[in-house]
Amino acid sequence: MYNGFSGKLTTIPKRIDITIIDKERNNELADLIEQLPIKQKEVLILLAEGLPNKRICQQLNITEHTIKSHIKSLFSLLQVHTRTECAKTANELGLLV
């Protein structure tokens, strides 16, 4: 049998402020990226410009295998899965200015 509304109000737990968490995460990521080797930073910048791996390796004078390795490391660090996400996240962190 349905009794309807009991008249008791329950307290809803306060939501965690996602904005604060995102800022903290971004600060941590920015600190980590500042410690990246110069070549990885260069790869990140060229990736964000939309260059394919072959063009990046030509510009940086390193093998395509090395480029792929750098990109894999960047994806892992930024917790992304695509080149677009990588560029977007890097831009949001102010790393492409």
Secondary structure, 3 states (H helix, E strand, C coil): CCCCCCCCCCCCCCCCCHHHHHHHHHHHHHHHHHCCCHHHHHHHHHHHCCCCHHHHHHHHCCCHHHHHHHHHHHHHHHCCCCHHHHHHHHHHCCCCC
